[in-house]
Amino acid sequence: MGCDKNISEISIRLVKPTSSLVGFASLVYDKAIFLGNIAIHKRPEDGYRLTYPSQTSLGDRKFQSFYPINKHVGEFFTHAVVAELERLTEKLNSTEGVLNYANTLGYNNGCGEDSHP
């Protein structure tokens, strides 16, 4: 993308898909700032879009917590997050990946010490 900054430590939390929301991402931008709770939405046609967290004031006005201030940086973030999402979903499409992900969520398929005879 030609950006002189970098994105690292991308983490994705998948959610049970509702409407278009598929998960949330967090990342470190330029080794200097942590950005979290970035929503990942599936576009109806094809691809994904990101939405950034906001807060509502007592007067019901919404304020963006943070967001890219130009299209280039927004596309840079989207490209990096979608690449990590695709890597994660590819990994989860394997049986071993699904079991590992289930174990991180606390499921042990009846074989762990929490299972009862």
N, C-alpha and C positions, 0 to 999 in steps of 0.2 A: 504494500500500500504506500510505501515511500515515507512513512512517518519516522522521525528521528528519535522518538520515544519508544519505550517498550512496555509490554504488559506481561506480568508474571503471576504466578500463584493463583491461577484461575480455578475456582471451585464452583461446582454446580450442584444444587439440591433439586432433584426432580420432585414433582408433586403429581398427585393424581390429576390428570388433565381435566380441567373444567373450562368450558368456553374455549379460549385460545391459549390460556396460561399452561405452560409445561414445566416451569421451574424458575429458580432464582439463581443468579450468579453473583460471585464476589471476585474481586481481582485487585492486584496491586499495579498501579500505574507509575511508570518511570521510577520504580524503586523508592517512591516518595510518599504515596498516598494510597490508603486502602479504600476501596469503593465497594459497598455491599448492598444487598437486597435489590439488585437489578433484576427486574422481571423479564422472563423470556417468553414471548408469545409466538405461536405458530400462525403464520399468515394464511388466510383462506385459500389463496391461489398456490403459492409456493414460497418457501423460505421462512425466515424468522425476523422478528423485530424486538427491540429492547425498549423497556420503559423504565424510567428512573424514579426512585422513591420521592414521595412528597409528604408534607405534613399539613394538617388542617388547623387553622387558628381557631380561637374561641368564636370569632365572627364568621366561621365556616368558609374562610378564604383558604385556597390551597397554595402552598409555597413549595417549589421544587427544592429538594435537599441538595442535589447536584445534577448536572447534565452536561453533555458535550455542547460547547458553544458554537461549533461549526460542523458542517456536514462531513468533512474529512475525518475528524476525530470520531464522530459518531459511527461512521462506517468502519473505522479502525477497531473500535470496541466491538461492534457487531461481528465483524469477521473473526476476531479472536475468540469471542464467546461461542459462536456457532461452531467453529472448528473444534473446540473442547467438547461441546455438546455432542457433536457427531462422533468424536472419539469415544465418549462415554457410552452413547447408545450402541455403537458397534461392539464395544466390550460387553455390554449387557445382553446383546443378542445371542451370545454364546451361553450355553447351559452353565458353565463354570462361572461366568460373569454374573449371571442372575443369582446363583447361590451365594457368591461372595457379597453381592449387594444386599441380599436378604439377611445375611449374617451381620452386616454392619448396622442393619435396622433392628437387630435383636431377635431375628428368627433363626432357628437352628435345625429345621426340618426334622425334629424329633430325635436327633442323635446326640445332642449336647447334654451337659449336666443338668439343665433345667427340665429335661424331658422326664416324664413319669411313666413307669411300667403300666 
